[in-house]
Amino acid sequence: MSQDVENTRIILENARARGTGATIAAFIKLSGPGWMQGAITLGGGSLASGLYLGVLGGYQFLWLQPIAMILGIVMLSAISYVTLSTGERPFDAIKKHVNPVMGWGWVIAVLLANLVWVLPQFALATAAIRQNLLPNIFGGDAMDANTAKIIVSSAIMVICIIAVSFYHKDNKGQKILDNVLKLLVALIVLSFIGVVIILLTSENGLDLGVVLAGFKPSLSIFTTPAASYNEYLSATGEQFSKYWSNIIVTEQRKVVIAAFSTVIGINMTFLLPYSIIKRGWDKSFRSLAIFDLSIGLFVPFVVAISCVVISAAAQFHAKPAAATVLELNKENVTQHHKYFGRAKTRIAFEMNDRVAFDALTQDELFIKVNALPLADKNMASMLIKRGAFDLGISLAPLAGKKVAQYIFGFGVLAMGISTIIILMMINGLVVCEMFGKPNDPTLSRIGSYIPAIGVIGPIIWTGTTAMWMAVPTSMFGMVLLPIAYFSFWVLMNQKKLLGDQMPQGGTRLVWNVFMGTATCVAIFGAYWSINSSHLIRKEGYIAVSLFLVLVVITHFVRKKS
C-alpha cells in the first residue's frame, strides 16, 4: 500500500508540474472515494425524494437538491481536511477532542442507518427486475410473487457480497471496485438523461424556460403549496381548499427533509474519512480529495436527480389521473386503490366523525367517493403516491413500452445495487471501529455481511410502497445527521488536534460560516423530521433529550477530571 501511495504522489507531482490540464486529468484518473459517495447517494432514497419533489412541487423544487449537495460537500470537504491533515481516525478524534457520547452516538447512528436504509434498496432493485427487466420470468404472471422475490433478492445479495469482497483484498481489488462503482453511477446518470431526452423530443416537449426557473431558490415550500395547484385548489371551495393545502404542505415538508437527508446521509460522513485512510492518503492529497467529491459526487448527483425531478414534474405534477372520471366499484377499486385512499380521507374530513366514518361499508364509501365534486376528485388523484415504475409506464407512449421499461429498470437496479454495496462496506468499517480493531479482516467481513438482512426488504415493502418507504427511512437518517455535522465542525476548530494545519483568518471564517450553515440546516431538518412523525413525535423528543443530557454530563465529568 505504501508503494502505491508513493506512486500516486509522484503522479500528482508530475501532473502539477505540467499544468492545470494535466493535474485535472490526473485527478480524474486517481479519483475513488468521491465515486463511492456518489454511488451511495444515488440510491432509492434520492430516487424517491426526487420523484416526489417533481410530483408535488414540479419544476419549482429543482433548486433544492443542488443547494443541499453544496452544503453537504462543504461538510465532507471539512471531514477530509481534518482526516488528511491529522491522520487520526475520526472515531478516536471525536471521542478524545469532542465528546465520547458524540463519538459513540455517531458510529451507532451509522450502524442503524445502514440497517434501515438497506431494506428499501433491496426492495427497489428486486422490483426493477420483476417489473421492468425480466417480467416474463419473475413477474406476477410468471411466478409466485414471494418465490420470485426470494430468488431475485438472494441473487442481488450474492452479487453485492462478491463486489464487496474486492474491497477486502489488496489495492488492485479496490481499483476493480472503484471501476464497478463508476460504471454503475454512469449507468444511473445515462438512464435518467435518456428519460429527459425522450420528453424533450416528444410532441409536447419541455418548456426549458420554466425548467431553468426551477433552479431559483424559494423557501415558500415550507408554508404554501406549489403555484401550479392554485387553480385546482380554488375550485374546491374555501373549506376544502385549506384541507388540501395542508396535505400538500405537510407532504412537501416531508419530501424536502428526505431530499436533504439523502443528499448527504450520516453514513456518508463515516465512509469518506475511512475510505481515505484505507488508501493511505495524507495532507498532500487534500486538493485531490475535494476535486474527487466534485467529479464523483456533485456532478453525477445533480444531473441524475434533476432529470428525475424534471421527468416526474412533466408527467405527474398537477395532472389529474384518469381515475377521477371513473365510477369506482368492487371490480376496479384494486387498480385505483391509491386514489380511493386519498378520496376517503377527504370524506372523513367532511364527516368529522371518526366513529360514523369507520361504520361505513365499502359500498357506502363507493357512493360517497363517486359523489365527490370533480374538483376534489382531481386533487385526490393528483396527490396519489407514485413510484419510478409508474413513471416508466407513463413514458411508454412516448418511447415505446420496452425502451421506457428498460431505461427505468437499469437505472433503478443500478441505484439499488450500488447503494447496497456501499452500505455493506461502511458496515464493515463501523464494526471494526466499534471493537477497536481497525482493518481486522474477519471483523470487517462479518460487519459487511450484516446488511444482507436487507434481503427481506422485498417481502416487507412492495410496489409503490417500496418507493415511498424510502422517504420516512431518509427522515430517520436526518434525525441522526446533526451528530456528525456538529462533531466535525468542532474538530475543524480544534487547535490541539490540527495544530498549524488549522485554517486561519479569512479562510477559517469561511469554513465556519459554511459549516455552521450546514449544521443549522441539519438540526432544522432533524426537528422537522421528529415533528412530522406523529406516531413517534413524543418518543423522538425524549430520545434526543436523553442523548443531549448524556453529552452534557459527560462533558462536565471530563472537564472536572
C-alpha positions in Angstrom: 0.0 0.0 0.0 2.8 2.4 0.9 4.4 1.9 -2.6 1.0 2.6 -4.2 0.6 5.8 -2.2 4.1 7.0 -3.2 3.3 6.2 -6.9 0.1 8.2 -6.6 2.1 11.1 -5.0 4.6 11.0 -7.9 1.8 11.1 -10.5 0.3 14.1 -8.8 3.6 16.0 -8.5 4.5 15.3 -12.2 1.0 16.4 -13.3 1.1 19.7 -11.2 4.5 20.4 -12.9 2.8 20.1 -16.3 0.0 22.5 -15.6 -3.8 22.6 -14.8 -4.9 20.4 -17.6 -2.6 17.6 -16.7 -3.5 18.0 -13.0 -7.2 17.6 -13.7 -6.6 14.6 -15.9 -4.6 13.0 -13.0 -7.3 13.8 -10.5 -9.9 12.1 -12.7 -7.7 9.0 -13.1 -6.9 8.8 -9.4 -10.5 9.6 -8.1 -12.2 6.9 -6.0 -13.7 7.9 -2.6 -15.9 10.6 -4.3 -17.4 7.9 -6.6 -18.2 5.8 -3.6 -20.1 8.8 -2.2 -21.9 9.2 -5.5 -22.8 5.5 -5.5 -24.4 5.7 -2.1 -26.2 9.0 -2.5 -27.7 7.9 -5.9 -29.9 5.3 -4.2 -33.5 4.6 -3.5 -33.9 7.5 -1.1 -32.6 10.0 -3.7 -34.8 8.5 -6.4 -37.9 8.6 -4.1 -37.3 12.1 -2.9 -36.5 13.4 -6.4 -39.6 11.7 -7.8 -41.9 13.1 -5.1 -40.3 16.6 -5.4 -41.3 16.5 -9.0 -44.8 15.1 -8.3 -45.6 17.6 -5.5 -43.7 20.7 -6.5 -43.0 20.4 -10.2 -40.0 22.3 -11.6 -40.1 24.7 -8.7 -38.2 22.3 -6.5 -35.2 21.8 -8.8 -33.0 24.2 -6.8 -33.4 22.2 -3.5 -31.1 19.2 -4.0 -28.2 21.1 -5.7 -28.1 23.5 -2.7 -28.3 20.6 -0.3 -25.4 18.9 -2.1 -23.3 22.1 -1.9 -23.7 22.2 1.8 -23.1 18.5 2.1 -19.9 18.8 0.1 -18.7 21.6 2.4 -19.0 19.2 5.3 -17.4 16.3 3.5 -14.6 18.5 2.4 -14.1 19.6 6.0 -14.1 15.9 7.1 -11.5 15.0 4.5 -9.4 18.1 5.5 -9.4 17.1 9.2 -8.6 13.4 8.4 -5.9 14.1 5.9 -4.3 16.9 8.0 -4.1 14.8 11.2 -4.0 11.1 10.0 -6.1 10.4 13.2 -9.0 8.0 12.9 -12.2 10.2 13.2 -13.9 7.9 15.8 -11.0 8.3 18.1 -10.7 12.0 17.3 -14.3 12.7 18.2 -14.2 10.7 21.5 -11.0 12.5 22.5 -11.5 16.0 21.3 -15.3 16.4 21.2 -17.2 14.0 23.5 -17.2 10.2 23.9 -21.0 10.2 23.8 -20.9 12.0 20.5 -18.4 9.6 19.1 -20.4 6.5 20.1 -23.6 8.2 19.0 -22.0 8.7 15.6 -20.9 5.1 15.0 -24.2 3.7 16.4 -26.2 6.1 14.3 -24.3 5.0 11.2 -24.8 1.3 12.0 -28.6 1.9 12.5 -28.8 4.0 9.3 -27.1 1.2 7.3 -29.6 -1.4 8.5 -32.6 0.8 7.9 -31.5 2.1 4.5 -30.6 -1.3 3.1 -34.2 -2.6 3.2 -35.7 -0.3 0.6 -32.7 -0.7 -1.6 -33.2 -4.5 -1.9 -37.0 -3.9 -2.4 -36.3 -1.4 -5.3 -33.7 -3.5 -7.0 -35.9 -6.6 -6.8 -38.9 -4.6 -8.1 -36.8 -3.3 -11.1 -36.0 -6.8 -12.2 -39.5 -8.2 -11.6 -41.5 -5.3 -13.1 -39.1 -3.8 -15.7 -36.3 -6.0 -16.8 -37.5 -9.7 -16.6 -41.3 -9.6 -16.0 -41.7 -12.7 -18.2 -39.5 -14.7 -15.8 -40.1 -13.2 -12.4 -43.2 -11.1 -12.9 -46.5 -11.7 -11.2 -48.0 -13.6 -14.1 -44.9 -15.9 -14.5 -44.1 -16.9 -10.9 -45.5 -16.8 -7.4 -44.7 -13.3 -6.0 -42.9 -14.4 -2.8 -40.9 -17.1 -4.6 -39.8 -14.6 -7.2 -38.8 -12.0 -4.6 -36.8 -14.5 -2.6 -34.9 -15.7 -5.7 -34.2 -12.2 -7.1 -33.3 -10.6 -3.8 -31.0 -13.5 -2.9 -29.2 -13.2 -6.3 -28.8 -9.5 -5.7 -27.3 -10.2 -2.2 -24.8 -12.7 -3.7 -23.7 -10.1 -6.4 -23.2 -7.4 -3.7 -21.2 -9.8 -1.4 -18.9 -10.7 -4.3 -18.4 -7.0 -5.1 -17.7 -6.1 -1.5 -15.1 -8.9 -1.3 -12.9 -6.9 -3.7 -12.8 -4.1 -1.1 -11.2 -6.5 1.5 -8.4 -7.5 -0.9 -5.4 -5.6 -2.0 -5.2 -2.2 -3.7 -5.9 -3.9 -7.1 -9.2 -5.2 -5.7 -10.1 -1.7 -4.5 -9.4 -0.3 -8.0 -11.7 -3.0 -9.5 -14.5 -2.0 -7.1 -13.9 1.7 -7.9 -14.4 1.0 -11.6 -17.5 -1.1 -10.9 -19.0 1.8 -8.9 -18.1 4.3 -11.6 -19.8 2.1 -14.2 -23.0 1.9 -12.0 -23.1 5.6 -11.4 -22.6 6.3 -15.1 -25.5 3.8 -15.9 -27.7 5.7 -13.4 -26.9 9.1 -14.9 -27.3 8.0 -18.5 -30.6 6.2 -17.8 -32.2 9.4 -16.4 -30.7 11.6 -19.1 -32.3 9.3 -21.5 -35.7 9.9 -19.9 -35.4 13.7 -20.3 -34.3 13.3 -23.9 -37.5 11.3 -24.5 -39.5 14.1 -23.0 -37.7 16.8 -25.0 -38.2 15.0 -28.3 -41.9 14.2 -27.6 -44.7 16.1 -29.3 -45.3 18.4 -26.3 -41.7 18.8 -25.4 -40.4 20.7 -22.4 -40.5 24.5 -21.7 -36.9 25.0 -20.9 -37.5 28.5 -19.6 -39.9 27.1 -16.9 -37.5 24.3 -16.2 -34.5 26.6 -15.7 -36.6 28.9 -13.5 -37.0 26.0 -11.1 -33.3 26.3 -10.1 -34.1 29.7 -8.4 -34.3 29.1 -4.6 -37.5 29.7 -2.7 -38.4 28.9 0.9 -42.2 29.1 0.3 -42.3 25.3 0.0 -42.4 25.1 3.8 -45.6 27.2 4.1 -47.5 27.1 0.8 -48.4 24.7 -2.0 -46.7 25.0 -5.4 -48.3 27.6 -7.5 -49.4 25.0 -10.1 -52.1 23.9 -7.6 -53.8 27.3 -7.2 -56.4 26.8 -9.9 -57.4 23.3 -8.7 -57.4 24.4 -5.0 -59.7 27.4 -5.6 -62.1 25.1 -7.4 -62.7 23.1 -4.2 -64.0 26.0 -2.2 -62.6 27.7 0.9 -63.2 24.9 3.4 -61.7 22.1 1.3 -59.1 24.3 -0.2 -57.5 24.6 3.2 -57.8 20.9 3.7 -56.0 20.0 0.5 -53.4 22.8 1.1 -52.5 21.4 4.5 -52.0 17.9 3.0 -49.8 19.3 0.2 -47.6 21.5 2.5 -47.2 18.6 5.0 -46.0 16.2 2.3 -43.8 18.9 0.8 -42.0 19.3 4.1 -41.5 15.5 4.5 -40.1 15.2 1.0 -37.9 18.3 1.4 -36.4 16.8 4.6 -35.9 13.4 2.9 -34.2 15.1 0.0 -31.7 16.9 2.3 -31.1 13.7 4.2 -30.5 11.5 1.1 -28.1 14.0 -0.4 -25.6 13.6 2.5 -26.6 10.8 4.8 -24.8 10.2 8.2 -23.2 7.0 6.8 -21.5 9.0 4.1 -19.8 11.1 6.8 -18.3 7.8 8.0 -17.4 6.3 4.6 -15.4 9.2 3.3 -12.7 9.5 6.1 -12.2 5.8 6.4 -12.0 5.2 2.7 -9.3 7.9 2.5 -7.4 6.3 5.4 -7.6 2.9 3.8 -6.0 4.4 0.7 -3.1 5.8 2.8 -3.7 9.4 1.7 -2.3 12.3 3.7 -2.4 16.1 3.6 -0.7 16.3 0.2 -3.8 14.7 -1.2 -6.3 17.4 0.1 -6.9 19.0 -3.3 -7.4 15.6 -4.9 -10.0 14.7 -2.2 -12.0 17.9 -2.8 -11.9 17.5 -6.6 -12.9 13.9 -6.2 -16.0 14.9 -4.3 -16.9 17.3 -7.1 -16.4 14.9 -10.1 -17.6 11.8 -8.4 -20.4 13.1 -6.2 -21.7 16.6 -7.2 -21.9 16.3 -11.0 -23.5 12.8 -11.3 -25.9 13.5 -8.5 -27.1 16.9 -9.7 -27.5 15.7 -13.3 -29.3 12.4 -12.4 -31.6 13.8 -9.7 -32.5 16.9 -11.7 -33.5 14.6 -14.5 -35.7 12.6 -12.1 -37.4 15.8 -10.9 -38.0 17.1 -14.4 -39.4 13.7 -15.6 -41.8 13.4 -12.6 -42.9 17.0 -12.9 -43.5 16.7 -16.7 -45.6 13.5 -16.3 -47.4 13.9 -13.0 -47.3 17.3 -11.4 -50.8 19.0 -11.1 -52.2 16.5 -13.6 -55.4 14.7 -12.5 -55.4 10.9 -13.1 -57.9 9.1 -15.3 -59.4 7.5 -12.1 -61.3 10.7 -11.4 -63.7 10.2 -14.2 -64.4 6.6 -13.3 -67.2 5.2 -11.2 -65.3 3.2 -8.5 -66.7 -0.2 -7.7 -65.6 -3.6 -6.3 -64.2 -4.6 -9.8 -61.9 -1.6 -10.4 -61.0 -0.4 -6.8 -57.9 -2.6 -6.6 -56.5 -0.9 -9.7 -57.3 2.5 -8.3 -56.7 1.9 -4.6 -54.4 4.8 -4.1 -56.9 7.2 -5.5 -59.6 5.6 -3.4 -57.5 6.0 -0.2 -56.9 9.7 -0.9 -60.6 10.3 -1.6 -61.6 8.5 1.7 -59.5 10.9 3.8 -61.4 13.8 2.2 -64.7 12.2 3.1 -63.5 11.6 6.7 -62.6 15.2 7.0 -66.0 16.3 5.8 -67.9 13.9 8.1 -65.7 15.0 11.1 -67.0 11.9 13.0 -64.5 9.1 13.1 -67.0 6.6 14.6 -69.5 7.2 11.9 -66.8 7.1 9.2 -65.5 3.7 10.4 -69.0 2.3 10.4 -69.4 3.0 6.6 -69.5 -0.1 4.4 -67.3 -0.3 1.3 -70.4 0.2 -0.9 -71.3 3.3 1.0 -67.8 4.6 0.6 -68.0 4.0 -3.1 -71.2 6.1 -3.3 -69.6 8.9 -1.3 -66.4 8.9 -3.3 -68.3 8.9 -6.6 -70.5 11.7 -5.4 -67.5 14.0 -4.6 -67.2 17.2 -6.7 -64.9 16.8 -9.6 -62.5 19.4 -8.1 -61.9 17.2 -5.0 -61.6 14.1 -7.2 -58.9 15.9 -9.2 -57.0 16.9 -6.0 -57.2 13.3 -4.7 -55.9 11.9 -7.9 -53.0 14.4 -8.3 -51.7 13.6 -4.8 -51.6 9.8 -5.0 -48.2 8.3 -4.3 -46.3 7.2 -7.4 -43.2 5.1 -8.0 -40.5 5.1 -10.5 -42.3 2.2 -12.2 -45.4 4.4 -12.7 -43.0 6.9 -14.4 -41.7 4.2 -16.7 -45.2 3.2 -17.7 -46.2 6.8 -18.3 -43.3 7.2 -20.8 -44.2 4.1 -22.8 -46.5 6.0 -25.3 -43.6 8.4 -26.0 -40.7 5.9 -26.3 -42.3 2.5 -26.7 -43.0 0.2 -23.8 -39.7 -1.8 -23.9 -37.5 1.2 -24.2 -39.2 3.0 -21.3 -39.2 0.0 -19.1 -35.5 -0.9 -19.7 -34.4 2.7 -19.1 -36.0 2.8 -15.8 -35.3 -0.8 -14.9 -31.5 -0.4 -15.5 -31.4 3.0 -13.7 -33.3 1.7 -10.6 -31.4 -1.6 -10.5 -28.0 0.2 -10.6 -29.2 2.6 -7.9 -30.2 -0.3 -5.6 -27.1 -2.5 -6.1 -24.5 0.4 -5.9 -26.1 1.6 -2.6 -26.2 -1.9 -1.1 -22.5 -2.5 -1.9 -21.5 0.8 -0.2 -23.7 0.2 2.8 -22.1 -3.2 3.3 -18.6 -1.7 3.0 -19.5 1.0 5.6 -20.8 -1.5 8.0 -17.6 -3.5 7.9 -15.6 -0.3 8.8 -18.1 0.6 11.6 -17.9 -2.8 13.3 -14.0 -2.7 13.2 -14.1 0.8 14.8 -16.6 -0.2 17.5 -14.3 -3.1 18.5 -11.2 -1.0 18.3 -9.6 -3.3 15.7 -9.1 -1.2 12.5 -8.6 -3.2 9.3 -9.3 -6.5 11.1 -10.2 -8.7 8.1 -12.5 -11.1 10.0 -14.5 -8.3 11.8 -14.6 -6.3 8.5 -16.2 -9.2 6.6 -18.7 -10.0 9.4 -19.7 -6.4 9.6 -20.0 -6.2 5.8 -22.4 -9.2 5.7 -24.8 -7.8 8.4 -26.7 -5.6 5.9 -27.5 -8.7 4.0 -30.6 -8.7 6.3 -32.0 -6.4 3.7 -32.8 -9.4 1.6 -36.2 -9.4 3.4 -36.9 -5.9 2.2 -38.9 -7.1 -0.9 -41.1 -9.2 1.4 -41.8 -6.2 3.7 -42.2 -3.5 1.1 -43.9 -4.0 -2.3 -44.7 -1.9 -5.3 -45.1 1.8 -4.8 -44.8 1.3 -1.1 -41.2 0.3 -1.6 -40.6 3.7 -3.2 -42.5 5.7 -0.6 -40.9 4.0 2.4 -37.6 5.4 1.3 -38.9 8.8 2.4 -39.5 8.0 6.1 -36.3 6.0 6.1 -34.5 9.1 5.0 -36.2 11.2 7.6 -34.9 8.8 10.2 -31.4 9.4 8.8 -32.0 13.2 9.0 -32.5 13.0 12.8 -29.1 11.4 13.2 -27.2 13.7 10.8 -26.5 16.6 13.2 -24.4 14.3 15.4 -21.8 14.0 12.6 -22.0 17.6 11.4 -21.6 19.2 14.8 -18.7 16.8 15.7 -16.6 17.6 12.7 -17.4 21.3 13.0 -15.9 21.2 16.4 -12.9 19.2 15.2 -12.3 21.8 12.4 -11.7 24.4 15.2 -9.5 22.2 17.4 -6.0 23.7 17.7 -4.9 20.8 19.8 -5.9 18.3 17.1 -4.9 20.3 13.9 -2.0 22.3 15.2 -0.6 24.6 12.4 -2.9 22.9 9.9 -5.9 24.6 11.4 -7.3 27.2 9.0 -6.6 30.8 10.0 -8.0 34.3 9.3 -10.5 34.7 6.5 -10.2 31.0 5.5 -11.3 29.9 8.9 -14.2 32.4 8.9 -15.4 31.0 5.5 -15.1 27.4 6.7 -17.1 28.2 9.9 -19.8 30.2 8.0 -20.5 27.3 5.6 -20.1 24.5 8.2 -22.3 26.4 10.7 -25.0 26.9 8.0 -24.9 23.2 7.1 -25.1 22.2 10.7 -28.0 24.5 11.4 -29.9 23.2 8.4 -29.3 19.6 9.6 -30.6 20.5 13.1 -33.6 22.2 11.5 -34.2 19.1 9.3 -33.9 16.8 12.3 -36.5 18.9 14.2 -38.9 18.8 11.2 -38.4 15.0 10.9 -39.4 14.4 14.5 -42.2 17.0 14.4 -43.7 15.5 11.3 -43.7 11.9 12.7 -47.0 12.0 14.6 -46.7 8.4 15.8 -43.3 8.7 17.5 -43.0 12.5 18.0 -43.0 12.3 21.8 -40.6 9.3 21.8 -38.3 11.2 19.3 -38.1 14.3 21.5 -37.4 12.1 24.6 -34.6 10.2 22.8 -32.9 13.4 21.6 -33.2 15.0 25.1 -31.7 11.9 26.8 -28.8 11.9 24.3 -28.1 15.6 24.9 -28.2 15.2 28.7 -25.6 12.4 28.4 -23.4 14.6 26.2 -23.6 17.4 28.8 -23.0 15.2 31.8 -20.0 13.5 30.0 -18.6 17.0 29.1 -18.6 18.2 32.7 -17.3 14.9 34.1 -14.3 15.0 31.7 -13.8 18.7 32.4 -13.7 18.1 36.2 -11.3 15.1 35.9 
